[in-house]
Amino acid sequence: MTDLSSFPITKKWPALQPDRLQLYSLPTPNGVKVSIMLEETGLAYEPHLVSFETHDQMSPEFLSLNPNNKIPAILDPDGPGGKPLALFESGAILLYLADKTGKLIPQDAAGRYETIQWLMFQMGGIGPMFGQLGFFNKFAGKDYEDKRPRDRYVAESKRLLGVLDKHLANRTWIMGDDYTIADIASFPWIRNLIGFYEAGDLVGFSEFKNVARVLEAFVARPAVVKGLGIPKRG
């Protein structure tokens, strides 16, 4: 049996099944990227809830794995060369799991880099902009009298949705006929924007017919349905 005791994070979240990939996460848009990916690939894993309510992400044990104190993070006992690998940043984890399993990323170089391109589009655009819009529309920012900050992120979110909507015309998924990590990265954020952030009307989501069509297909996938609830909240 694999010994993960040298990793401090296992002191706070003991690995009951240390031969399985360990997931440290919370069901947020970034968190569920990885749980969905794991469900889609069929890799065996053990999920651990990192509670923001008790500031788990600031604990020394979590910071030992991710000094940037963000979820998700993983500890793979069977990493490259058969050695354990600790990894953070959701985009990096998606790429790692795609390469590890040979799934959900094209095998040809051109297709691979195009997929990575759209993964970066989510990481650099959709995630940060939608997250800021959520802050100004639903959380503390909503109380600001000056609506210019909110409107800045509304405009940028609409622009990003327009870019994706145009790209998805006559496409089943972001990469065409094939479902990839680009979809797994983007659509949890789009779901969150119109759901949890309650910003659908604000960004005119009904205008983006292609995005809405693909989102509907995404949330109907069995692995997505399951992954959206992992790790289970206490």
C-alpha positions as a Markdown table, in Angstrom:
| # | Residue | x | y | z |
|---|---|---|---|---|
| 1 | Met | 0.0 | 0.0 | 0.0 |
| 2 | Thr | 1.2 | 3.5 | -0.9 |
| 3 | Asp | 2.5 | 5.5 | 2.0 |
| 4 | Leu | 1.5 | 9.2 | 1.8 |
| 5 | Ser | 2.4 | 10.0 | 5.4 |
| 6 | Ser | 5.3 | 12.2 | 4.4 |
| 7 | Phe | 2.7 | 14.7 | 3.0 |
| 8 | Pro | 1.6 | 17.0 | 5.8 |
| 9 | Ile | -1.9 | 17.5 | 4.2 |
| 10 | Thr | -2.7 | 13.9 | 5.1 |
| 11 | Lys | -2.5 | 14.8 | 8.8 |
| 12 | Lys | -5.6 | 16.9 | 8.5 |
| 13 | Trp | -7.3 | 14.8 | 5.8 |
| 14 | Pro | -6.1 | 11.2 | 6.3 |
| 15 | Ala | -6.0 | 9.1 | 3.2 |
| 16 | Leu | -8.3 | 6.2 | 4.0 |
| 17 | Gln | -7.5 | 4.7 | 0.5 |
| 18 | Pro | -3.9 | 5.9 | -0.1 |
| 19 | Asp | -3.6 | 4.0 | -3.4 |
| 20 | Arg | -6.3 | 6.3 | -4.8 |
| 21 | Leu | -5.8 | 9.8 | -6.1 |
| 22 | Gln | -6.6 | 12.3 | -3.2 |
| 23 | Leu | -8.8 | 15.3 | -4.1 |
| 24 | Tyr | -8.9 | 18.3 | -1.8 |
| 25 | Ser | -11.8 | 20.5 | -3.0 |
| 26 | Leu | -15.1 | 22.2 | -2.6 |
| 27 | Pro | -18.1 | 22.1 | -5.1 |
| 28 | Thr | -17.3 | 25.5 | -6.6 |
| 29 | Pro | -16.9 | 26.1 | -10.3 |
| 30 | Asn | -13.1 | 25.5 | -10.1 |
| 31 | Gly | -13.5 | 22.6 | -7.7 |
| 32 | Val | -16.0 | 20.7 | -9.7 |
| 33 | Lys | -13.9 | 20.9 | -12.8 |
| 34 | Val | -11.7 | 18.2 | -11.3 |
| 35 | Ser | -14.4 | 16.1 | -9.7 |
| 36 | Ile | -16.2 | 16.0 | -13.1 |
| 37 | Met | -12.9 | 15.2 | -14.9 |
| 38 | Leu | -12.3 | 12.3 | -12.5 |
| 39 | Glu | -15.9 | 11.0 | -13.0 |
| 40 | Glu | -15.5 | 11.3 | -16.7 |
| 41 | Thr | -12.2 | 9.4 | -16.8 |
| 42 | Gly | -13.2 | 6.7 | -14.3 |
| 43 | Leu | -10.1 | 7.2 | -12.2 |
| 44 | Ala | -10.4 | 6.0 | -8.6 |
| 45 | Tyr | -10.2 | 8.9 | -6.2 |
| 46 | Glu | -10.9 | 9.8 | -2.6 |
| 47 | Pro | -12.5 | 13.3 | -2.1 |
| 48 | His | -11.8 | 15.5 | 0.9 |
| 49 | Leu | -13.9 | 18.6 | 1.7 |
| 50 | Val | -11.9 | 21.8 | 2.2 |
| 51 | Ser | -14.3 | 24.0 | 4.1 |
| 52 | Phe | -14.1 | 27.8 | 3.6 |
| 53 | Glu | -16.4 | 28.3 | 6.6 |
| 54 | Thr | -13.7 | 27.0 | 8.9 |
| 55 | His | -10.8 | 28.4 | 6.8 |
| 56 | Asp | -9.4 | 25.0 | 5.9 |
| 57 | Gln | -7.7 | 26.6 | 2.9 |
| 58 | Met | -5.5 | 28.7 | 5.2 |
| 59 | Ser | -4.4 | 25.7 | 7.4 |
| 60 | Pro | -0.7 | 24.8 | 7.4 |
| 61 | Glu | -1.6 | 21.3 | 6.1 |
| 62 | Phe | -3.5 | 22.7 | 3.1 |
| 63 | Leu | -0.8 | 25.4 | 2.4 |
| 64 | Ser | 1.8 | 22.6 | 2.4 |
| 65 | Leu | 0.2 | 21.4 | -0.8 |
| 66 | Asn | -1.0 | 24.7 | -2.3 |
| 67 | Pro | 0.8 | 27.8 | -1.0 |
| 68 | Asn | -1.8 | 29.8 | -3.0 |
| 69 | Asn | -4.5 | 28.6 | -0.6 |
| 70 | Lys | -7.0 | 27.9 | -3.4 |
| 71 | Ile | -9.0 | 24.8 | -4.2 |
| 72 | Pro | -8.8 | 22.3 | -5.9 |
| 73 | Ala | -5.6 | 20.4 | -5.3 |
| 74 | Ile | -4.7 | 16.8 | -5.7 |
| 75 | Leu | -2.2 | 14.3 | -4.5 |
| 76 | Asp | -1.7 | 11.4 | -6.9 |
| 77 | Pro | 0.1 | 8.4 | -5.3 |
| 78 | Asp | 0.8 | 7.1 | -8.8 |
| 79 | Gly | 2.4 | 10.1 | -10.5 |
| 80 | Pro | 5.1 | 10.3 | -13.2 |
| 81 | Gly | 7.6 | 7.5 | -12.7 |
| 82 | Gly | 5.3 | 5.9 | -10.1 |
| 83 | Lys | 6.1 | 8.5 | -7.5 |
| 84 | Pro | 3.5 | 10.6 | -5.7 |
| 85 | Leu | 2.7 | 14.0 | -7.3 |
| 86 | Ala | 1.1 | 17.0 | -5.5 |
| 87 | Leu | -0.5 | 19.5 | -7.9 |
| 88 | Phe | -2.7 | 22.6 | -7.6 |
| 89 | Glu | -4.4 | 25.0 | -10.1 |
| 90 | Ser | -7.5 | 23.5 | -11.8 |
| 91 | Gly | -6.3 | 24.0 | -15.3 |
| 92 | Ala | -3.0 | 22.2 | -14.6 |
| 93 | Ile | -4.8 | 19.4 | -13.0 |
| 94 | Leu | -7.2 | 19.0 | -15.9 |
| 95 | Leu | -4.2 | 18.8 | -18.3 |
| 96 | Tyr | -2.4 | 16.3 | -16.0 |
| 97 | Leu | -5.4 | 14.0 | -15.8 |
| 98 | Ala | -6.0 | 14.2 | -19.5 |
| 99 | Asp | -2.4 | 13.2 | -20.2 |
| 100 | Lys | -2.5 | 10.5 | -17.5 |
| 101 | Thr | -5.5 | 8.8 | -18.9 |
| 102 | Gly | -5.2 | 9.7 | -22.6 |
| 103 | Lys | -8.8 | 11.0 | -22.5 |
| 104 | Leu | -10.6 | 14.3 | -23.1 |
| 105 | Ile | -7.8 | 15.9 | -25.1 |
| 106 | Pro | -7.0 | 15.4 | -28.8 |
| 107 | Gln | -3.9 | 13.2 | -29.4 |
| 108 | Asp | -2.7 | 15.2 | -32.4 |
| 109 | Ala | -0.6 | 18.2 | -31.6 |
| 110 | Ala | -2.7 | 20.8 | -33.4 |
| 111 | Gly | -5.9 | 19.6 | -31.7 |
| 112 | Arg | -4.1 | 19.5 | -28.3 |
| 113 | Tyr | -2.9 | 23.1 | -28.5 |
| 114 | Glu | -6.3 | 24.3 | -29.7 |
| 115 | Thr | -7.9 | 22.7 | -26.7 |
| 116 | Ile | -5.3 | 24.2 | -24.4 |
| 117 | Gln | -6.0 | 27.6 | -26.0 |
| 118 | Trp | -9.7 | 27.3 | -25.0 |
| 119 | Leu | -8.7 | 26.1 | -21.5 |
| 120 | Met | -6.6 | 29.2 | -21.1 |
| 121 | Phe | -9.5 | 31.3 | -22.4 |
| 122 | Gln | -11.5 | 30.0 | -19.4 |
| 123 | Met | -8.7 | 30.4 | -16.9 |
| 124 | Gly | -7.7 | 33.9 | -18.0 |
| 125 | Gly | -11.1 | 35.3 | -19.0 |
| 126 | Ile | -14.3 | 33.4 | -18.0 |
| 127 | Gly | -13.3 | 32.5 | -14.5 |
| 128 | Pro | -11.9 | 35.8 | -13.3 |
| 129 | Met | -14.5 | 38.0 | -15.0 |
| 130 | Phe | -17.5 | 35.9 | -14.0 |
| 131 | Gly | -16.1 | 35.7 | -10.5 |
| 132 | Gln | -15.9 | 39.5 | -10.2 |
| 133 | Leu | -19.4 | 39.9 | -11.6 |
| 134 | Gly | -20.6 | 37.5 | -8.9 |
| 135 | Phe | -19.0 | 39.6 | -6.2 |
| 136 | Phe | -20.6 | 42.8 | -7.4 |
| 137 | Asn | -24.0 | 41.2 | -8.2 |
| 138 | Lys | -24.5 | 38.8 | -5.3 |
| 139 | Phe | -22.0 | 39.4 | -2.5 |
| 140 | Ala | -20.6 | 42.4 | -0.7 |
| 141 | Gly | -20.1 | 44.4 | -3.9 |
| 142 | Lys | -23.8 | 44.6 | -4.5 |
| 143 | Asp | -24.1 | 47.2 | -1.8 |
| 144 | Tyr | -21.8 | 49.7 | -3.6 |
| 145 | Glu | -23.7 | 52.7 | -4.8 |
| 146 | Asp | -21.4 | 53.2 | -7.7 |
| 147 | Lys | -22.4 | 50.5 | -10.2 |
| 148 | Arg | -19.5 | 51.2 | -12.6 |
| 149 | Pro | -17.4 | 48.4 | -11.3 |
| 150 | Arg | -20.3 | 45.9 | -11.6 |
| 151 | Asp | -21.1 | 47.2 | -15.1 |
| 152 | Arg | -17.4 | 46.8 | -16.2 |
| 153 | Tyr | -17.6 | 43.1 | -15.4 |
| 154 | Val | -21.1 | 42.8 | -16.9 |
| 155 | Ala | -19.8 | 44.1 | -20.2 |
| 156 | Glu | -16.7 | 41.9 | -20.2 |
| 157 | Ser | -18.8 | 38.8 | -19.3 |
| 158 | Lys | -21.1 | 39.5 | -22.1 |
| 159 | Arg | -18.2 | 39.9 | -24.5 |
| 160 | Leu | -16.7 | 36.6 | -23.4 |
| 161 | Leu | -20.1 | 34.9 | -23.8 |
| 162 | Gly | -20.3 | 36.4 | -27.3 |
| 163 | Val | -16.9 | 35.0 | -28.3 |
| 164 | Leu | -17.9 | 31.5 | -27.1 |
| 165 | Asp | -21.4 | 31.7 | -28.6 |
| 166 | Lys | -20.0 | 32.6 | -32.0 |
| 167 | His | -17.4 | 29.8 | -31.8 |
| 168 | Leu | -20.1 | 27.2 | -30.8 |
| 169 | Ala | -22.2 | 27.9 | -33.9 |
| 170 | Asn | -22.5 | 24.6 | -35.7 |
| 171 | Arg | -20.4 | 22.8 | -33.1 |
| 172 | Thr | -21.5 | 20.2 | -30.6 |
| 173 | Trp | -18.7 | 21.1 | -28.1 |
| 174 | Ile | -16.0 | 23.7 | -28.0 |
| 175 | Met | -13.7 | 21.4 | -30.0 |
| 176 | Gly | -16.3 | 20.4 | -32.4 |
| 177 | Asp | -17.6 | 16.8 | -32.2 |
| 178 | Asp | -15.4 | 15.9 | -29.3 |
| 179 | Tyr | -16.0 | 16.7 | -25.6 |
| 180 | Thr | -12.8 | 17.8 | -23.9 |
| 181 | Ile | -11.3 | 19.5 | -20.9 |
| 182 | Ala | -12.1 | 22.8 | -22.6 |
| 183 | Asp | -15.8 | 22.1 | -21.9 |
| 184 | Ile | -15.2 | 20.8 | -18.4 |
| 185 | Ala | -13.3 | 24.0 | -17.6 |
| 186 | Ser | -15.9 | 26.5 | -19.0 |
| 187 | Phe | -19.4 | 25.2 | -18.4 |
| 188 | Pro | -19.3 | 25.0 | -14.6 |
| 189 | Trp | -18.6 | 28.7 | -14.6 |
| 190 | Ile | -21.4 | 29.5 | -17.1 |
| 191 | Arg | -23.8 | 27.4 | -15.0 |
| 192 | Asn | -22.7 | 29.3 | -11.9 |
| 193 | Leu | -23.0 | 32.7 | -13.6 |
| 194 | Ile | -26.7 | 32.2 | -14.4 |
| 195 | Gly | -27.5 | 30.1 | -11.3 |
| 196 | Phe | -25.6 | 30.8 | -8.1 |
| 197 | Tyr | -24.6 | 34.3 | -9.1 |
| 198 | Glu | -28.1 | 35.1 | -10.4 |
| 199 | Ala | -26.7 | 37.2 | -13.3 |
| 200 | Gly | -28.4 | 35.6 | -16.3 |
| 201 | Asp | -30.7 | 38.6 | -16.9 |
| 202 | Leu | -27.9 | 41.0 | -16.2 |
| 203 | Val | -25.7 | 39.6 | -19.0 |
| 204 | Gly | -28.6 | 38.9 | -21.3 |
| 205 | Phe | -27.9 | 35.2 | -21.3 |
| 206 | Ser | -31.0 | 34.4 | -23.5 |
| 207 | Glu | -29.1 | 36.0 | -26.4 |
| 208 | Phe | -26.4 | 33.4 | -26.3 |
| 209 | Lys | -28.4 | 30.5 | -27.8 |
| 210 | Asn | -25.4 | 28.3 | -28.7 |
| 211 | Val | -23.9 | 28.6 | -25.2 |
| 212 | Ala | -27.2 | 27.7 | -23.7 |
| 213 | Arg | -27.6 | 24.7 | -25.9 |
| 214 | Val | -24.2 | 23.3 | -25.0 |
| 215 | Leu | -24.7 | 24.1 | -21.3 |
| 216 | Glu | -27.9 | 22.0 | -21.4 |
| 217 | Ala | -26.0 | 19.1 | -23.0 |
| 218 | Phe | -23.2 | 19.5 | -20.5 |
| 219 | Val | -25.3 | 19.4 | -17.3 |
| 220 | Ala | -27.1 | 16.3 | -18.6 |
| 221 | Arg | -24.0 | 14.2 | -18.7 |
| 222 | Pro | -24.1 | 11.6 | -15.8 |
| 223 | Ala | -20.5 | 12.3 | -14.8 |
| 224 | Val | -21.3 | 16.0 | -14.6 |
| 225 | Val | -24.4 | 15.4 | -12.5 |
| 226 | Lys | -22.4 | 13.4 | -10.1 |
| 227 | Gly | -19.3 | 15.6 | -10.1 |
| 228 | Leu | -21.2 | 18.8 | -9.4 |
| 229 | Gly | -21.9 | 17.4 | -5.9 |
| 230 | Ile | -18.4 | 16.3 | -5.0 |
| 231 | Pro | -17.0 | 16.7 | -2.4 |
| 232 | Lys | -20.3 | 16.6 | -0.4 |
| 233 | Arg | -20.7 | 19.5 | 1.9 |
| 234 | Gly | -20.9 | 18.7 | 5.6 |
